[in-house]
């Protein structure tokens, strides 16, 4: 194991290599190393034609994280689980300056283990009947995970010649599966807290430990190298349980010189609540006390109304294990704490179990978790049906209940967001709740005395004739027996008989003008259309949720 500077570590990466980067949004990314790698390219033009692979998105929607790879010529191919935080990579793909692929985050984490174990790949049903499915003969929206024209062309060329592809369709024991092929990793970039003299890496001051072990083993057993960024060197580790990567896997260690390049997350320099167990309202000596529950919102906006209605499903269904997506769904945790609603455990795909999930650039961490496991193990649990209820966002929705969260936007302003763990979760959870406003782009509402009024309608309709990208196949998931609900600020829809069906409407809202006319395609209206509970549109605590029908 060698101790190197950031520049020396960056010099090890060669043109044409496949580089795997660990991290989750703003946590656990080797920022000092990737920053140095970009500086090297801008100064020398090397390395070139890299293939970048990562499971969870890593970045600040600006310049940090895997955004450092977003230079034409530097990166030839990107295979990522999530793209929203890496806007420079997204623009690179939109400009057709690289091949862009989006594979399910959980599959990517499992691929690292398959590569480490010398296995041919991952055989799974995750991704069937979405844009990740390669069976274009069944649906032209199936692209084998390709998200730009350059990647589509490369995928078709490989299929025509029998060459390797990122995902193939297979039949096994009479059932449809997708096969995600293993590939060699030439370099793994990982991050930990401390390294000892033998290169053993601890993560005791990190928000979680991602897939560090799997990704390091995959690179090592591919004949590649493992470069680790740490905060400090130690003579030895006092707590062996904090070691998540043994030194036998580590080739080089970089001690980060700039603390801004080794923040706990891109949103916070340090937050001990992310690795401190919950101890009621009392904290142990030297620990930060558990904060008091937040107060219910005094002013109701559309976002809060959606979160309130979604929270009703927790009370009604009584789930044991819940998953919250990023953005609007993540706020359900804070609202539940404000209302003192408990009896369920929140989980995050990064590995935390229990506690209150963080949001924004700290998404992936949880305040005062009960436990933290490896990300691949978390997806084992998810894929096997361990989630009782999942809350997820939506960008587009159509009359068949299909959802797009991965690639959307106005003409000339497309955005590649990627699916992250969305496909894993939506194809395996026992129940789903999608959350979003009915329209977007300037929507203004007023909630008063139990009624809702639309002050200014959004210029973009969320319910469209056909979703631009097929992230979620409504009829397929419904055929698996998974109940699906779509919650907006003024209406609630459900999947019934293969169709999107309006089942609730807010008091004060005109059915035709405020709902049906704001859908770009006809939707079915339930014969027993109900009114959304008026108390959703009143400020103050919602104690009534505890005895909701």
Buried (B, 14 or more C-beta within 10 A) or exposed (E): BEBBBBBBBBBBBBBEBBBBBBBBBBBBBBBBBBBBBBBBBEEEEBBBBBBBBBBBBBBBBEEBBBBBBBBEBBBBBBBBBBBBBBBBBBBBBBEEBBBBBBBBBBBBBBBBBBBBEEEEBBBBBBBBBBBBBBBBEEBEBBBBBBBBEBBBEBBBEBBEEEEEBBBBBEEEEEEBBBBBBBBEBBBBBBBBBBBBEEBBBBBBBBBBBBBBBBBBBBBBBBEBBBBBBBBEEBEEBEEEEBBBBBBEBBBBBBBBEEEEBBBBBBBBEEBBBBBBBBEEEEBEEEBEEBEEEEEBBEEBBBBBBBBBBBBBBBBEBEBEBBBBBBBBBBBBBBBBBBBEBEEBBBBBBBBBBBBBBBBBBBBBBBBBBBEBBBBBBBBBBBBEEBBBBBBBBBBBBBBBBBBBBBBBBEEEEBBBBBBBBBBBBBBBBBBBBBBBBBBBEEBEBBBEEBBBBBEEBBEBBBBBEBBBBBBBBBBBBBEEEBBBBBBBBBBBBBBBEEBBBBBBBBBBBEEEEBBBEBBBBEBBBBEEEEEBBBBBBBBEEBEBBEEBE
